[in-house]
Amino acid sequence: MGALVKSFLLGLVALVLLIPIGFGLLTIGLPVMAALLALTVPVVAVLALVGIPVFLVAVLAAIVLAVVFGVLGAVMAIGFVVVKLLLLVVLPIALVGWMVSTFLAARGRRGESP
């Protein structure tokens, strides 16, 4: 219990000391902030005039690239599906058909009827 009271009193003393220090820093900091604001207004104006068009061009370039790569990706995906379908479905069926036709042609050449 004594440690709790000691901590409470130390916190109270710290607040008593920090409040005047905060007012002093506030008194010094506000004029400094006003001077920095006055110095940054021209810089912000130039950045706004120059930076906004550059930003818009960059955004438009990013949009164009995204559309190009999106369409390219869609076309390539369709191409991959077609190639996969060709390799996994059409090619085995064609191979089986070729083997059957070769077998039937070989039997036909020997004179056997199918």
Secondary structure, DSSP 4 states (H G I P E B T S, - for coil): -HHHHHHHHHHHHHHHHHHHHHHHHHHHHHHHHHHHHHHHHHHHHHHHHHHHHHHHHHHHHHHHHHHHHHHHHHHHHHHHHHHHHIIIIIHHHHHHHHHHHHHHHHHHHTT---
